[in-house]
Amino acid sequence: MSGIATLAMINLDAADPAALASFYSRLLGWEVVHSADDYAMVSDGATSLGFGRVPGYAGPGWPEETAPKRYHLDFYVDDLDKAEEQALALGAAKPAEQPEPQRWRVLLDPGGHPFDLCARPGG
C-alpha cells in the first residue's frame, strides 16, 4: 500500500526540551542534534524525536492521569529487568501499577510522559 506521506519525526510537548532530549539520547543511544531553550531533538539518522517547550506543561502521569494521555512510546529491549534498571538510573520513574510486568514495564520520563519497555519478540 502506498501512502501520500512518510513519517518525518515525532514531536512531544515539554516543560524542559533539553532535559528530555538528554534523557532520550541516553535511553536510545541517539545523538542530540539540536538543543535550545524552546526546542530540542534527538536522532539516529533515520528517525527523530523532537521536544518543544509548552509554557505550563505538565505530563499526564500514569496511571492516575492528571491530564489526558495523548500517546505513549514503546521500546523493545532484550532484558526487561536490566533495561528498567538503566532507565531508572537515567531519571525515569516507575509507577506502582504495572499491568503485565513480565511482558512490559510502564515508566515515566522526566517530563511525566509514560513509555513502555517491551520484551523483544523472540528474545
C-alpha positions in Angstrom: 0.0 0.0 0.0 1.3 3.4 -0.9 0.6 6.4 1.3 0.7 10.1 0.5 3.2 10.9 3.3 6.1 9.5 5.3 6.7 10.0 8.9 9.3 12.7 9.4 9.5 12.7 13.2 7.6 12.7 16.4 7.4 15.9 18.5 6.5 15.9 22.1 5.3 18.8 24.3 7.7 19.5 27.2 8.4 21.8 30.0 12.2 21.3 29.6 13.0 20.2 26.0 16.8 20.0 26.6 16.3 17.7 29.6 14.0 15.3 27.7 16.4 15.3 24.7 19.3 14.3 27.1 17.2 11.6 28.7 16.1 10.0 25.4 19.6 10.4 23.9 20.9 8.3 26.8 18.0 5.8 26.7 18.1 5.2 23.0 21.8 5.9 22.3 20.8 8.6 19.8 22.6 11.9 19.2 21.2 15.2 20.4 21.2 17.0 17.1 19.6 20.3 18.4 19.2 21.7 21.9 17.9 25.1 22.8 15.5 26.5 25.4 12.4 26.2 23.3 13.2 23.1 21.2 15.5 20.0 21.3 15.8 17.0 19.1 17.5 13.5 19.1 18.0 11.3 16.1 19.6 8.1 14.9 19.9 9.5 11.4 16.7 7.9 10.2 14.2 8.6 12.9 13.9 11.7 15.2 12.2 12.7 18.4 11.6 16.4 19.0 10.7 18.2 22.2 9.0 21.6 22.1 8.5 23.9 25.1 4.9 24.5 26.1 4.5 27.0 28.9 2.9 25.5 31.9 3.2 22.0 30.5 2.8 19.1 33.0 2.9 15.4 31.9 -0.2 13.3 32.3 1.4 10.8 34.6 0.2 7.3 34.9 -2.0 5.5 36.0 -3.6 8.4 37.8 -3.7 10.8 34.9 -3.9 14.5 35.8 -4.3 15.4 32.2 -5.4 13.3 29.2 -2.7 10.9 27.9 -2.3 11.6 24.2 0.3 8.9 23.4 3.0 6.7 24.8 6.1 5.3 23.2 7.0 1.6 23.2 10.7 0.5 23.0 11.9 -3.1 22.5 14.6 -4.3 24.9 16.4 -7.6 25.2 16.3 -7.8 29.1 13.4 -6.1 30.8 15.0 -6.0 34.3 18.3 -4.6 33.1 16.6 -2.0 30.8 14.3 -0.9 33.6 17.2 -0.5 36.0 19.2 1.5 33.4 16.2 3.7 32.5 15.6 4.4 36.2 19.2 5.4 36.6 18.8 7.8 33.7 15.9 9.6 35.5 12.8 7.6 34.6 10.2 6.9 37.3 8.3 3.7 37.8 4.6 3.9 38.8 3.4 1.2 41.2 0.7 -0.1 38.8 2.3 -2.4 36.2 -0.4 -4.2 34.1 1.9 -7.0 32.6 5.4 -6.7 34.1 6.5 -10.0 32.6 5.9 -8.6 29.1 6.4 -4.8 29.5 7.2 -2.1 32.1 5.5 1.2 32.2 7.9 4.0 33.1 7.6 7.8 33.2 10.2 10.0 31.5 11.5 13.1 33.4 8.7 15.2 31.8 5.9 12.8 33.1 5.3 11.1 29.7 4.5 7.4 30.0 6.6 5.0 27.9 6.9 1.2 27.8 9.9 -1.0 27.8 8.7 -4.1 26.0 10.3 -7.6 25.8 11.6 -8.0 22.3 9.6 -10.7 20.5 11.6 -13.9 20.3 14.1 -12.5 22.8 
